[in-house]
Amino acid sequence: MALVVALSALVATSGTSHAALDNEMSLVDGKDRTMTIQQWDTFLNGVFPLDRNRLTREWFHSGRAKYNVAGPGADDFEGTLELGYQIGFPWSLGVGINFSYTTPNILIDDASLFPVFNPLGSIITPNLFPGVSISADLGNGPGIQEVATFSVDVAGPAGGVAVSNAHGTVTGAAGGVLLRPFARLISKSGDSVTTYGEPWDMQ
């Protein structure tokens, strides 16, 4: 049986919004630079699963991750910024996780860009950036798995990434699911620092 576990079971759970810095972690890498990663405004909203499966959890995730690099050669920093989850489940049969995020597109209808000739009267673009879709098999439980759901290349001494209403599901887990969001900064040389948020109990 193919099941997918998420953030809500029979009763939808509501997340808690944090309008400030949630957590941060720092590390001194091999080049004597201080790498700092932060999570901001984390919001996980558990909703009733559309498949009406008692073993399915479904949620929407919004939040921001920021990084800062200080020290010699900070301006030349290159690496990867990741967002993801640690997923804990007490029992399961073939648990899987699905995660998707789609960027907005542009829609221009009957726009007059020129006084007479209007070849661009109607424009509909695909998504400005590729959508993210991840499907992973977490195996039979109980267990704890870590899944990176979103990653972006970064450069420079500081930067960040934001996600809004990314959709996630987990199916096949009985007894509830714990979901702990994380943000990770990985330098091009392989040094990494990760900060974990508070666990969200999805009954």
Secondary structure, 3 states (H helix, E strand, C coil): CCCCECCCCCCCCCCCCCCCEEEEEEEECCCCCEEEEEEEEEEEEEECCCCCCCCEEEEEEEEEEEEEEECCCHHHCEEEEEEEEEEEECEEEEEEEEEEECCCCCEEECCCCCCCCCCCCEEECCCCCCCEEEEEEEECCCEEEEEEEEEEEEECCEEEEEEEEEEEEEEEEECCEEEEEEEEEEECCCCEEEEECCCEEEC
